[in-house]
């Protein structure tokens, strides 16, 4: 499966960017014309952000000014931001027109200092997939910051494991520990259970999907590029990765 995420080697990051760039180049016109015409019952864009900062050495870092222009575009074009809980009746009851789910992986501190004010200004909201074992460490969010963002209704915190291991390379017992302990940490610190999960590096195999299901998660997102569709399975949903190099024109074409 396609890998994505920060904390990998430069070569892995470069490979990720190339895969998504090729996908964008092929689909920016075709995908916008065809997938955008599908009803929300069939396809929903789930956007994948990491760092929102001026860090040209990190290809997955998006400038705050660009992030704000992207979110302002979503607002101005009538997109309705959702949390994963809003998908409970996906395919059974109508969703709002032009739904979008904004996700932010890992839990970097700039998701509070830079992204959160932009989310508030644009009326958007986001799901933060937090690496719970890193909360409070340098460069990462604190639990208090997560509480503040959640209290505003702007952010929902979900699980990205405790230590961010490659799920395709650890044992079933290790998978379960990462899934359960991260969920329990979110419950202890924030008072709610985690029901959505992001595979570290976007990587998964069938054993990973089984482990996620047995741990009680209802949704899981991968690093495979494209709109999320119910036919993928709720534990293998695709996302659209946001990179610092993505032209705004491509963003506008994917989300007209």
C-alpha positions as CSV (number, residue, x, y, z in Angstrom):
1,X,0.0,0.0,0.0
2,X,1.1,3.6,-0.5
3,X,3.0,5.1,2.4
4,X,2.6,8.6,3.6
5,X,3.5,10.6,6.6
6,X,6.3,12.5,8.3
7,X,9.1,10.9,10.2
8,X,10.3,8.8,7.2
9,X,13.5,9.1,5.3
10,X,13.9,11.8,2.7
11,X,13.8,9.1,-0.1
12,X,10.4,7.8,1.2
13,X,9.0,11.4,1.4
14,X,10.2,12.0,-2.2
15,X,8.5,8.8,-3.4
16,X,5.3,9.8,-1.7
17,X,5.3,13.2,-3.4
18,X,6.1,11.7,-6.8
19,X,3.2,9.2,-6.5
20,X,0.7,12.0,-5.5
21,X,2.1,14.4,-8.1
22,X,1.5,11.8,-10.9
23,X,-2.0,11.2,-9.6
24,X,-2.8,14.9,-9.5
25,X,-1.4,15.5,-13.0
26,X,-3.6,12.7,-14.4
27,X,-6.7,13.5,-12.5
28,X,-6.8,17.3,-11.9
29,X,-9.2,17.7,-14.9
30,X,-10.7,14.2,-15.2
31,X,-11.2,13.6,-11.5
32,X,-12.7,17.0,-10.9
33,X,-15.1,16.6,-13.8
34,X,-16.2,13.0,-12.9
35,X,-15.8,12.4,-9.2
36,X,-17.1,15.9,-8.3
37,X,-20.3,14.9,-10.1
38,X,-20.8,11.8,-7.9
39,X,-23.2,12.3,-5.0
40,X,-21.8,12.5,-1.4
41,X,-23.3,9.1,-0.9
42,X,-20.6,7.8,-3.2
43,X,-17.4,9.9,-2.8
44,X,-16.1,12.4,-0.3
45,X,-12.7,14.3,-0.4
46,X,-10.7,13.7,2.7
47,X,-7.7,16.1,2.7
48,X,-4.5,15.1,4.4
49,X,-2.3,17.8,5.9
50,X,0.7,17.5,8.2
51,X,2.7,20.6,9.2
52,X,1.3,24.1,8.5
53,X,4.5,26.1,8.6
54,X,7.2,27.8,6.5
55,X,9.6,24.9,6.2
56,X,10.9,24.4,2.7
57,X,12.9,21.4,3.7
58,X,9.8,19.4,4.5
59,X,7.8,18.7,1.3
60,X,4.7,17.9,3.4
61,X,4.7,21.3,5.1
62,X,2.1,23.8,3.7
63,X,2.6,27.5,4.2
64,X,0.0,29.1,6.5
65,X,-0.9,31.7,3.8
66,X,-1.5,28.9,1.3
67,X,-3.5,26.8,3.8
68,X,-5.7,29.8,4.4
69,X,-6.3,30.3,0.7
70,X,-7.2,26.7,0.3
71,X,-9.7,26.8,3.2
72,X,-11.1,30.1,2.1
73,X,-11.7,28.4,-1.3
74,X,-13.6,25.6,0.3
75,X,-15.7,28.0,2.3
76,X,-16.4,30.2,-0.8
77,X,-17.3,27.3,-2.9
78,X,-19.9,26.0,-0.4
79,X,-18.1,23.0,1.0
80,X,-19.4,21.7,4.4
81,X,-16.6,20.4,6.7
82,X,-17.4,17.2,8.5
83,X,-16.0,15.1,11.3
84,X,-15.9,11.3,10.9
85,X,-18.9,11.0,13.3
86,X,-21.0,12.8,10.6
87,X,-20.5,9.7,8.4
88,X,-22.5,7.5,10.7
89,X,-25.4,7.3,8.2
90,X,-23.2,7.7,5.1
91,X,-25.2,6.1,2.2
92,X,-28.4,5.9,4.3
93,X,-29.3,9.5,4.9
94,X,-28.2,12.5,2.9
95,X,-25.0,14.3,3.8
96,X,-24.7,18.1,3.5
97,X,-24.0,19.2,-0.1
98,X,-20.3,19.3,-1.0
99,X,-19.0,17.6,2.1
100,X,-15.2,17.6,2.9
101,X,-13.2,16.1,5.8
102,X,-10.0,18.0,6.7
103,X,-7.4,15.8,8.5
104,X,-4.1,16.7,10.0
105,X,-1.7,14.0,11.0
106,X,0.8,13.5,13.8
107,X,-0.2,16.5,16.0
108,X,2.5,19.1,15.4
109,X,2.4,22.2,17.5
110,X,1.8,24.4,14.5
111,X,-1.6,22.8,14.1
112,X,-2.5,24.9,17.1
113,X,-0.4,28.0,16.5
114,X,-0.9,28.3,12.8
115,X,-3.7,26.0,11.5
116,X,-6.2,26.5,14.3
117,X,-6.6,30.3,13.9
118,X,-7.1,29.8,10.2
119,X,-9.7,27.1,10.8
120,X,-11.6,29.5,13.0
121,X,-11.3,32.4,10.6
122,X,-12.6,30.4,7.6
123,X,-15.3,28.5,9.5
124,X,-13.7,25.1,8.8
125,X,-13.0,22.3,11.1
126,X,-10.5,19.5,11.2
127,X,-9.7,16.1,12.6
128,X,-6.3,15.8,14.2
129,X,-4.8,12.3,14.1
130,X,-2.6,12.5,17.2
131,X,0.5,10.3,18.0
132,X,-0.5,10.1,21.6
133,X,3.0,9.2,22.9
134,X,4.4,12.5,21.5
135,X,1.8,14.9,22.9
136,X,3.6,17.4,25.1
137,X,7.0,16.8,23.6
138,X,8.9,19.5,21.7
139,X,7.4,20.3,18.4
140,X,4.1,18.6,19.2
141,X,0.7,19.7,20.6
142,X,-0.1,19.5,24.3
143,X,-3.2,17.9,25.6
144,X,-4.3,21.3,26.9
145,X,-4.1,22.7,23.4
146,X,-6.2,19.8,22.1
147,X,-8.8,20.4,24.9
148,X,-9.0,24.1,23.9
149,X,-9.4,23.3,20.2
150,X,-12.0,20.6,20.9
151,X,-14.0,22.9,23.2
152,X,-14.4,25.4,20.3
153,X,-16.0,22.7,18.1
154,X,-13.3,23.3,15.5
155,X,-11.2,20.1,16.1
156,X,-11.8,16.5,16.8
157,X,-8.9,14.3,18.0
158,X,-8.6,10.8,16.8
159,X,-5.9,8.1,16.9
160,X,-2.6,7.8,15.0
161,X,-1.1,5.3,17.5
162,X,1.2,5.8,20.4
163,X,4.6,5.6,18.7
164,X,3.8,5.7,14.9
165,X,5.2,2.3,13.9
166,X,4.8,0.7,10.4
167,X,1.7,-1.4,10.9
168,X,2.8,-3.9,8.3
169,X,5.9,-4.7,10.3
170,X,4.7,-5.3,13.8
171,X,3.0,-8.2,15.5
172,X,-0.7,-8.6,16.1
173,X,-0.1,-7.9,19.8
174,X,1.9,-4.8,19.1
175,X,-0.9,-3.6,16.7
176,X,-3.5,-4.0,19.4
177,X,-1.4,-2.3,22.0
178,X,-0.9,0.8,19.7
179,X,-4.6,0.9,18.9
180,X,-6.0,0.4,22.4
181,X,-3.4,2.5,24.3
182,X,-3.8,5.5,22.0
183,X,-7.6,5.2,22.2
184,X,-7.4,5.0,26.0
185,X,-5.0,8.0,26.2
186,X,-7.5,10.1,24.2
187,X,-10.3,9.1,26.6
188,X,-8.2,9.9,29.7
189,X,-7.1,13.2,28.4
190,X,-10.0,14.5,26.4
191,X,-13.0,12.5,27.7
192,X,-14.1,10.8,24.6
193,X,-13.3,7.6,22.8
194,X,-11.5,7.4,19.5
195,X,-13.5,5.9,16.7
196,X,-11.3,6.8,13.7
197,X,-7.7,5.8,13.0
198,X,-5.0,6.8,10.6
199,X,-2.5,4.1,9.6
200,X,1.1,5.3,10.3
201,X,2.8,6.2,7.0
202,X,-0.6,5.4,5.4
203,X,0.5,1.7,5.2
204,X,-1.6,-1.2,6.0
205,X,-2.3,-4.9,5.1
206,X,-5.2,-7.2,5.8
207,X,-3.9,-8.0,9.3
208,X,-3.9,-4.3,10.0
209,X,-7.5,-3.9,8.9
210,X,-8.5,-6.8,11.1
211,X,-6.7,-5.4,14.1
212,X,-8.3,-2.0,13.6
213,X,-11.8,-3.6,13.4
214,X,-11.2,-5.8,16.5
215,X,-10.1,-2.8,18.5
216,X,-13.5,-1.2,17.8
217,X,-12.6,1.6,15.3
218,X,-15.4,2.5,12.8
219,X,-13.3,4.4,10.3
220,X,-9.6,4.3,9.2
221,X,-7.8,6.3,6.6
222,X,-4.8,5.3,4.4
223,X,-2.2,6.9,2.3
224,X,-3.8,5.8,-1.0
225,X,-4.6,8.8,-3.1
226,X,-8.1,9.9,-4.2
227,X,-11.5,10.6,-3.0
228,X,-12.9,8.4,-0.2
229,X,-15.6,6.1,-1.5
230,X,-17.8,3.7,0.5
231,X,-16.8,0.9,-1.9
232,X,-13.2,1.1,-0.5
233,X,-14.5,0.0,2.9
234,X,-14.7,2.2,6.0
235,X,-11.4,1.0,7.3
236,X,-9.5,1.7,4.0
237,X,-10.6,5.2,3.0
238,X,-8.4,7.1,0.6
239,X,-7.1,10.7,1.2
240,X,-5.8,13.5,-0.9
241,X,-2.4,14.5,0.4
242,X,-1.6,18.2,0.6
243,X,2.0,19.2,-0.2
244,X,3.8,22.4,-0.1
245,X,4.4,22.2,-3.8
246,X,0.8,21.7,-4.9
247,X,-0.3,24.6,-7.1
248,X,-3.4,26.3,-6.0
249,X,-4.8,25.7,-9.5
250,X,-4.6,21.9,-8.8
251,X,-6.3,22.3,-5.5
252,X,-9.1,24.4,-7.1
253,X,-9.5,21.8,-9.9
254,X,-9.8,18.9,-7.4
255,X,-12.3,20.8,-5.3
256,X,-14.3,23.0,-7.7
